[in-house]
């Protein structure tokens, strides 16, 4: 069975249950789950909504990041979804789960997955602020 069970960009709302189920593995004693949620502020500005835009290569890059993490840690199963399109405050932007034999490994691998995704996958965030201002952020 493949270790990377799910690695996709989606325009529709993300499912925690789908990601958790995809990362389930009977050999794993620890599953670390990360939820990236749209917050109502950023750097002193009130955020009303945001939009994620992805480069055409983003799907392949997300898969490469997942493969890198799976090769660098003793991963039993890995699943990650990233949302694109318009999101409201409280919406899920990222859902990631990594299953390993032990909890410490799962935490480290999940942190690495999210950090690497944010650093390398070409997804840009456009934040809308109260009062009409906005900002583009090279973030994932």
MOGI-V77186 format. One record per run of one state. SS is the DSSP state (H for helix, E for strand, L for the rest). FROM is the first residue (numbers start at 0). TO is the last residue. If there is no record, write none. Layout:
BEGIN
ss=SS from=FROM to=TO
ss=SS from=FROM to=TO
END
This chain:
BEGIN
ss=L from=0 to=2
ss=E from=3 to=9
ss=L from=10 to=14
ss=H from=15 to=21
ss=L from=22 to=28
ss=E from=29 to=36
ss=L from=37 to=39
ss=E from=40 to=41
ss=L from=42 to=43
ss=E from=44 to=53
ss=L from=54 to=56
ss=H from=57 to=71
ss=L from=72 to=73
ss=E from=74 to=82
ss=L from=83 to=83
ss=E from=84 to=87
ss=L from=88 to=90
ss=E from=91 to=99
ss=L from=100 to=101
ss=H from=102 to=119
ss=L from=120 to=121
ss=E from=122 to=128
ss=L from=129 to=132
ss=E from=133 to=136
ss=L from=137 to=139
END
